[in-house]
């Protein structure tokens, strides 16, 4: 079932269907974790992957309004026979290895043990592997800051800012951060012109603010 | 019929291969992104299988950390995708082959 969902994921042309197939892969992998006596990892798999990450992905797909991929001629057509022969060699090696693993003495089989339980994972995480755990938290902090920086829209101004009335001039990199070292002066003669340059919506003055 | 370790390893290898093929074949950035997630999951399956068969909890701790890295990667990667889309109005990787704005 996991393989079927994965193939359907790669095969779909619409990224949204592909995302839904990926959720199927994640959930069947969680079932496999349960059979491998790892219930904590299975729960975390469902929560983080099938919950958080896929919601993010689907949200971005909706936000960017992705259209279906169109079919295009394949590049590098001359390399196809080489690829097929390499794949055949790889499959032969894999079959060889699996055959000899099956005929070799049996590997230890899984029984019910306390390995996958939440308590043992927690005690391992907070004693032996405390330093990687803390590094992970720093990594998450960096990811939060980086994602906010990347996804921010252009300028540094908050949405409800107004302009000073009257004649004024700006450095060019204040108006457009992509031209950062450029300090050429841009002159705005009136307040309306300054609002247009800064991209600031005019804030209507309400009665109670005066 | 008791599941063998090699079954899980074979399934993991197949999933990883599908992920690699997807990254190479797809042109859409989001689809490539999801294929990378698939590869991470294949590696996680290997870790959990070994950890369960050898009665060692270290593999599952490592899976936990890999999941954290995947979440961070998802956040940053989707931020990059949104930034690229704002600049180019396209999600095709061939349009983004240069790093210039």
Interface residues (C-beta under 8 A of the other chain):
Chain A: X2 X3 X6 X7 X9 X10 X15 X18 X19 X22 X25 X26 X29 X32 X33 X35 X36 X37 X38 X40 X41 X44 X45 X48 X49 X52 X53 X56 X57 X60 X61 X63 X64 X66 X69 X72 X94 X98 X101 X102 X107 X108 X109 X110 X113 X115 X116 X120 X121 X124 X125 X129 X132 X133 X136 X139 X140 X142 X143 X144 X146 X147 X148 X149 X150 X151 X153 X178
Chain B: X2 X3 X4 X5 X6 X8 X10 X11 X13 X14 X15 X18 X19 X21 X22 X25 X26 X27 X28 X30 X31 X33 X34 X35 X37 X38 X41 X44 X45 X48 X49 X51 X52 X53 X54 X55 X56 X57 X58 X60 X61 X63 X64 X65 X67 X68 X69 X70 X71 X72 X73 X74 X75 X76 X78 X79 X80 X81 X82 X83 X85 X86 X91 X101
